[in-house]
Amino acid sequence: MRRIRTAFVIAALGIVACSSSARGQGLYSFGAGAMNTSMAGASTAVGVDALGAMYWNPAAISGLPGSEAVIGAELIYPNIHVGSTIPAGAFGPIFGPATTQTGITRSDSGLVPTTSVGYVYKPEDLALTTGIGVFTLAAGGVNFPGDPNNPILAPRGPLNQFILGPDAASLVALGIVPTASYQVNDKLAIGFSPMIDVTVVSFDPAFFGPTSQLDIRAPRQFPTGSHTRPFWGAGFRLGATYKVMDHLTAGFSYTSPQWYEKWKFNASEANGDPLFFSTLFTLPQIFSLGVAYDGFDHLLLEADVRWLDYRTSKLLGDPIVEGGAGWDSIWAVALGARYQLTDHCSVQIGYLFNENPVPSQLAVFNTQLPLVVENTITLGGYYQFNDWIGLSMAYIHGFKNSVDGSVFPLRGTSTHLDMEYDAFAINFHIKFGGPRCCKADCAAATQADRSVPTGQVQAASGITPEGMIH
């Protein structure tokens, strides 16, 4: 019975934790802002705007052509279902059930709002570039109603032993990221960002808390994890960019674990007595390597490879027997392209793939510890209205991913979870300082100097979107 209880706890926690990140690699969002996300977050070598330059590599802000502020928001609409089946007599003559129980339930998650704001100050005569960003690192939630036809969410649970539904949870993690980058020479830039984090969470029930019951005949109940406060944390990010040759730039960054204070919850026992419980939580350390190439006319290509170390993160990486989720570390690959249609307008496209953080030896829990979407495509555009104001928009689609299996080592029992999502982002860009010219002057300058790499010509124009290597 202890093993079955552990399976239920980890299964339910997996629904909460994985679904709380509506788009990303595990719990971590893959990008910030419409420009960055429209290229699948690929920006370790070159940032296309202030937000994208700061999000993965602080050194990338040295590659921007001038100072810029970016303000925007994103709406995410996840579509999540959980189902389960327990055949008649699966748990023997005592526990039953007498008839086969099966059902599927949709989470009423609604629209999930996120925001990202960034500012980069780059004086023309200094090697030091500074900035600050506020990023949504993770956001979302699940809202499964109780469902008598779905064993995992039935009023008394599939064994009449543990009450699991209804199941609702939300998580928002913000990062406040001051950033500085120093241009060492014409090829090398180095950067550093201390990170200050805050997370707001709510779980009902909190499956990592202790259970209680009114008497030995009643099913056990998990406490509510909603009576709490914001939890603060910190970490850092450092990186470098290096111009390997004309048109080719490489970048590397390291993001430390984000160490949070202990999550503490005030709750009550099934009989109403006060209950206090807590858990540890960290976001994983991340290594990111990227390259960018702009040797084709009007085209910028970028690729990032990332390693997210969930295995060593608290709660998600802790072993199942210790109340964790048993996640493994994963690889993610982001590919992005940007084409400059005119002096004022560009279009972007991207593709992201990330591995499953659940190791193969824990496949028994896969249906209740689902991945976030593995395959994501992104599309976007940018338009510069005048010397100062620009607008970017992006559409993101995470393709449906479903996981099927059994949370119990018993024949015939099965669980199913599927998820897909759509998102829309919009950002306003405000540019400060730097050389400026009218559209005719920019076109004349481009025509007059064919010997200068395309990225340098476009970077010199104050009215074209940034992002080409220069």
C-alpha positions in Angstrom: 0.0 0.0 0.0 2.9 2.4 0.7 4.2 1.8 -2.8 0.8 2.5 -4.3 0.5 5.7 -2.2 3.9 6.9 -3.4 2.8 6.2 -7.0 -0.3 8.4 -6.5 1.7 11.2 -4.9 4.3 11.4 -7.7 1.7 10.9 -10.4 -0.4 13.8 -9.2 2.7 16.0 -8.6 3.8 15.3 -12.1 0.5 16.6 -13.5 0.9 19.8 -11.5 4.6 20.4 -12.1 4.8 19.7 -15.8 1.6 21.4 -16.8 2.5 24.5 -14.9 5.0 25.4 -17.6 3.0 26.1 -20.6 5.9 26.5 -23.0 9.5 25.5 -22.5 12.1 22.8 -21.8 10.7 21.1 -18.7 9.7 24.0 -16.4 12.0 26.6 -18.1 10.6 29.0 -20.7 12.6 28.8 -23.9 12.7 32.6 -24.6 11.5 36.1 -23.7 9.6 38.6 -25.9 8.1 38.3 -29.3 11.3 38.7 -31.3 13.2 36.1 -29.3 10.4 33.5 -29.1 9.7 33.9 -32.9 13.1 32.5 -33.4 12.5 29.6 -30.9 14.7 31.4 -28.3 17.9 31.0 -30.3 20.0 33.9 -29.1 23.1 32.6 -27.3 25.4 34.0 -30.0 23.5 37.0 -31.2 20.5 38.8 -29.7 17.9 40.3 -32.1 16.6 42.7 -29.5 17.2 43.8 -25.8 15.1 40.9 -24.4 16.6 38.2 -26.5 20.1 39.4 -26.0 19.8 39.3 -22.2 17.7 36.1 -21.8 20.3 33.4 -22.6 23.7 35.2 -22.7 24.5 38.5 -21.0 27.4 39.1 -23.3 25.1 39.3 -26.3 24.0 42.8 -25.4 27.4 44.1 -26.6 26.3 43.0 -30.1 23.3 45.3 -30.2 23.7 48.5 -32.4 22.3 50.9 -29.8 20.2 51.4 -26.7 16.7 49.9 -26.6 13.7 49.3 -24.3 11.3 46.5 -25.0 7.9 46.2 -23.3 5.4 43.4 -24.0 3.2 40.5 -23.0 2.2 37.0 -24.1 -1.0 35.0 -23.8 -0.7 31.2 -23.6 -3.6 28.8 -24.1 -2.9 25.2 -23.1 -5.1 22.3 -23.9 -4.5 19.4 -21.4 -6.4 16.2 -20.8 -5.9 13.4 -18.2 -7.5 10.0 -18.3 -7.3 6.7 -16.5 -8.8 3.2 -16.6 -9.0 0.5 -14.0 -10.6 -2.8 -15.0 -13.0 -4.6 -12.8 -11.2 -6.6 -10.0 -7.8 -5.1 -10.8 -7.0 -4.8 -7.1 -8.6 -8.0 -5.9 -11.9 -8.9 -4.4 -11.5 -6.5 -1.5 -10.5 -3.3 -3.3 -12.2 -4.1 -6.6 -13.5 -2.2 -8.4 -16.7 -4.1 -9.1 -16.9 -2.7 -12.6 -14.4 -1.2 -15.0 -13.8 2.5 -14.3 -12.6 4.7 -17.2 -12.8 8.4 -18.1 -10.9 11.4 -19.5 -11.0 15.0 -18.1 -10.0 18.3 -19.6 -8.2 21.0 -17.5 -9.9 24.3 -17.5 -6.6 26.2 -17.5 -7.8 29.3 -19.4 -5.5 32.0 -20.9 -2.2 32.3 -19.1 -0.7 35.8 -19.2 3.1 36.4 -19.0 5.2 39.5 -19.4 8.8 40.5 -20.2 10.4 43.9 -20.0 13.9 44.9 -20.8 16.2 47.9 -21.3 19.8 48.0 -22.6 22.0 51.1 -22.5 24.8 51.1 -25.0 26.8 54.3 -25.2 28.7 54.8 -28.5 32.1 55.5 -27.0 32.2 53.0 -24.2 33.1 49.3 -24.1 30.7 48.6 -21.3 27.0 47.9 -22.1 24.4 47.5 -19.3 20.8 46.5 -19.0 18.1 45.1 -16.9 15.3 42.6 -17.7 12.2 41.2 -15.9 11.4 37.8 -17.4 8.7 35.2 -16.8 10.8 32.1 -16.3 7.7 29.8 -15.9 3.9 30.3 -15.8 0.7 28.3 -16.0 -1.5 25.9 -14.2 -4.0 23.1 -14.2 -7.6 23.0 -13.1 -9.0 19.5 -13.2 -12.5 19.1 -11.7 -13.5 16.1 -9.7 -14.8 13.4 -12.1 -16.6 10.3 -10.8 -16.0 8.6 -14.2 -12.2 9.2 -14.2 -10.6 7.0 -11.5 -7.6 9.3 -10.9 -10.0 12.2 -10.2 -12.9 10.3 -8.6 -14.2 11.5 -5.3 -12.6 8.7 -3.3 -9.8 7.9 -5.7 -9.3 4.6 -7.6 -8.7 2.6 -4.4 -11.1 4.4 -2.1 -8.0 5.2 -0.1 -6.8 8.7 -1.2 -8.8 11.7 -2.4 -7.0 13.1 -5.4 -9.5 15.3 -7.2 -10.4 18.0 -8.0 -6.9 19.0 -8.8 -5.8 22.7 -9.3 -2.4 24.3 -9.2 -0.7 27.5 -10.5 2.9 28.6 -10.7 4.5 31.9 -11.8 8.2 32.4 -11.6 9.7 35.8 -12.4 13.4 36.7 -12.8 14.8 40.2 -12.3 18.1 40.3 -14.2 20.5 43.2 -14.1 23.1 42.7 -16.9 26.5 44.0 -17.8 28.7 43.1 -20.8 32.2 44.3 -21.6 33.6 44.4 -25.2 37.2 43.1 -24.6 38.2 43.6 -28.2 36.7 43.6 -31.7 36.0 39.8 -31.4 35.4 39.0 -27.7 32.7 40.2 -25.3 32.1 38.8 -21.8 29.0 39.3 -19.6 27.5 38.7 -16.2 24.0 38.8 -14.7 23.0 38.3 -11.1 19.5 36.9 -11.0 16.8 37.7 -8.4 13.8 35.4 -8.5 10.3 35.3 -7.1 7.8 32.5 -7.3 4.1 32.4 -6.5 2.6 28.9 -6.2 -0.7 27.3 -5.2 -1.6 23.6 -5.0 -4.9 22.1 -4.1 -4.3 19.4 -3.0 -0.5 19.6 -2.3 0.5 16.0 -3.1 4.0 16.5 -1.5 2.4 17.2 1.9 1.4 14.7 4.6 -1.9 13.0 4.4 -4.5 12.8 7.2 -8.0 11.2 7.7 -11.0 11.7 10.0 -10.9 8.0 11.0 -9.5 4.7 9.8 -12.6 4.1 7.6 -12.3 7.4 5.7 -10.0 7.9 2.7 -6.9 9.9 3.4 -6.7 13.5 2.3 -3.8 15.7 1.1 -3.5 19.2 2.5 -4.2 22.4 0.6 -1.0 24.3 -0.4 -2.6 27.7 -1.1 -2.1 29.5 2.2 1.4 30.8 1.6 3.4 33.9 0.4 5.8 34.7 -2.5 9.1 32.8 -2.3 12.3 34.5 -3.2 15.5 33.0 -4.7 18.7 33.9 -6.5 21.2 32.7 -9.0 23.5 34.1 -11.7 24.2 33.9 -15.4 27.6 34.4 -17.2 28.6 34.2 -20.8 30.8 35.2 -23.7 30.5 35.9 -27.5 33.3 35.5 -30.0 33.4 36.5 -33.6 35.0 33.5 -35.2 35.3 35.0 -38.7 33.4 37.3 -40.9 29.6 36.6 -40.6 30.1 33.8 -38.0 29.7 34.4 -34.2 29.7 31.9 -31.4 28.4 32.2 -27.9 28.4 30.3 -24.6 26.5 30.9 -21.4 26.1 29.2 -18.0 23.0 29.7 -15.8 23.4 28.6 -12.2 20.7 26.8 -10.3 18.1 29.2 -9.0 18.1 28.6 -5.3 14.8 29.4 -3.6 14.0 29.7 0.0 12.0 26.8 1.5 8.5 26.7 0.3 6.3 26.8 3.4 2.6 26.1 3.6 -0.1 26.7 6.3 -2.8 24.1 6.1 -5.1 21.9 8.2 -5.6 18.3 9.1 -8.8 16.5 8.0 -10.2 17.2 11.4 -9.4 20.9 11.2 -6.2 20.9 13.4 -3.5 23.3 12.1 -0.8 21.7 9.9 2.5 23.1 8.7 4.6 21.5 5.9 7.4 22.6 3.5 9.5 21.5 0.6 12.7 22.6 -1.2 12.7 23.7 -4.8 15.3 24.9 -7.3 15.3 25.6 -11.0 18.1 23.7 -12.9 21.5 24.9 -14.0 21.8 25.3 -17.7 24.6 25.2 -20.2 24.0 26.9 -23.6 26.1 27.0 -26.8 25.1 28.9 -29.9 26.2 30.0 -33.3 24.9 32.7 -35.7 25.7 33.2 -39.4 24.7 36.2 -41.5 26.7 35.5 -44.7 23.6 35.4 -46.9 21.9 38.6 -48.1 19.3 39.9 -45.6 19.3 36.5 -43.7 20.4 35.7 -40.2 20.6 32.1 -39.0 21.0 31.0 -35.4 21.2 27.7 -33.6 21.4 27.0 -29.8 22.1 23.7 -28.0 21.2 23.6 -24.3 21.6 21.2 -21.5 19.2 21.5 -18.6 20.3 19.7 -15.4 17.0 18.7 -13.9 18.6 15.6 -12.2 20.3 17.8 -9.6 17.4 20.2 -9.0 15.4 20.0 -5.8 11.9 18.5 -5.9 11.9 17.8 -9.6 15.2 15.9 -9.6 14.9 14.2 -6.2 14.3 10.4 -6.2 10.7 9.2 -6.0 11.3 7.5 -2.7 12.3 10.8 -1.2 9.1 12.6 -2.4 10.6 14.0 -5.6 9.7 13.5 -9.3 12.9 11.7 -10.5 13.4 13.9 -13.5 16.5 13.4 -15.6 18.6 16.1 -17.3 17.7 16.9 -20.9 19.1 18.4 -24.1 17.2 21.0 -26.1 17.9 22.4 -29.6 16.6 25.7 -30.9 16.8 26.8 -34.5 15.9 30.3 -35.7 16.0 32.4 -38.9 15.3 36.0 -39.6 14.9 37.5 -43.1 15.1 41.3 -43.7 12.3 42.1 -46.2 12.8 45.8 -46.2 14.7 48.5 -44.2 11.6 48.6 -42.0 10.3 45.0 -41.9 11.6 41.5 -41.1 10.1 38.1 -40.6 11.2 35.3 -38.2 10.7 31.6 -37.9 11.9 29.0 -35.4 11.8 25.4 -34.3 12.5 23.9 -30.8 13.0 20.3 -29.8 13.5 19.2 -26.2 14.0 15.7 -24.7 11.8 13.9 -22.2 13.0 14.6 -18.6 11.5 11.3 -17.3 14.1 8.5 -17.6 13.2 5.2 -19.2 13.4 3.3 -16.0 10.6 5.4 -14.6 8.3 4.9 -17.6 5.7 3.5 -15.2 5.1 7.1 -14.1 5.2 8.7 -17.6 1.5 9.2 -18.0 1.3 11.1 -14.8 4.7 12.8 -15.2 4.1 14.0 -18.7 6.5 16.1 -20.7 5.7 19.5 -21.7 5.4 19.6 -25.5 8.5 18.3 -27.2 8.1 20.0 -30.6 7.4 23.7 -31.0 7.3 26.0 -34.0 7.3 29.8 -33.9 6.5 32.5 -36.4 6.9 36.3 -36.1 7.4 39.7 -37.7 8.9 43.1 -36.9 8.0 46.5 -38.2 9.9 49.7 -37.6 7.5 52.7 -37.7 10.1 55.4 -37.4 13.5 56.1 -35.9 12.2 55.4 -32.4 9.3 53.0 -32.4 9.0 49.4 -33.5 6.5 46.6 -33.1 7.1 42.8 -33.0 4.5 40.0 -32.8 4.9 36.2 -32.6 2.7 33.1 -32.8 3.9 29.9 -31.0 2.4 26.4 -31.4 3.4 23.4 -29.2 2.4 20.2 -31.0 0.3 17.7 -29.1 2.2 15.2 -27.1 0.5 12.3 -25.4 1.9 9.7 -22.9 0.2 6.4 -22.1 1.1 3.7 -19.6 0.3 2.4 -16.1 1.0 4.1 -12.8 0.5 0.7 -11.1 2.5 -2.5 -11.8 -0.8 -4.2 -12.5 -2.1 -5.5 -15.8 -5.0 -3.6 -17.4 -4.6 -0.3 -15.4 -3.7 2.6 -17.6 -3.4 6.4 -17.6 -3.2 8.9 -20.4 -2.2 12.6 -20.5 -2.0 14.8 -23.6 -1.1 18.4 -24.0 -0.8 21.1 -26.7 -0.8 24.8 -26.6 -1.0 28.0 -28.7 0.5 31.4 -27.7 0.6 34.9 -29.0 3.2 37.6 -28.0 3.5 41.3 -28.8 6.2 43.8 -27.9 6.9 47.5 -28.4 10.4 48.5 -29.1 11.8 52.0 -28.2 15.2 52.9 -29.5 17.5 55.5 -28.0 20.7 57.1 -29.4 22.9 55.7 -32.1 23.3 56.8 -35.7 20.1 57.6 -37.5 19.1 58.2 -41.1 16.1 58.4 -43.3 15.0 55.5 -45.4 16.5 56.9 -48.6 19.9 57.6 -46.9 20.0 54.0 -45.6 19.2 52.5 -49.0 21.9 54.7 -50.5 24.4 53.7 -47.9 23.7 50.0 -48.4 24.1 50.4 -52.2 27.3 52.4 -51.9 29.2 49.9 -49.7 28.9 46.4 -50.9 32.3 45.5 -49.4 31.0 45.8 -45.8 29.3 42.7 -44.4 25.5 42.8 -44.6 25.3 42.7 -40.8 27.4 45.8 -40.4 25.4 47.9 -42.9 22.1 47.0 -41.2 23.5 47.6 -37.7 24.6 51.0 -38.7 21.0 51.9 -39.7 19.0 53.3 -36.8 15.7 52.4 -38.4 16.2 48.7 -39.2 15.5 46.0 -36.7 18.7 44.9 -34.8 20.1 41.4 -34.7 22.5 41.0 -37.6 26.2 40.3 -36.7 28.3 43.4 -36.8 
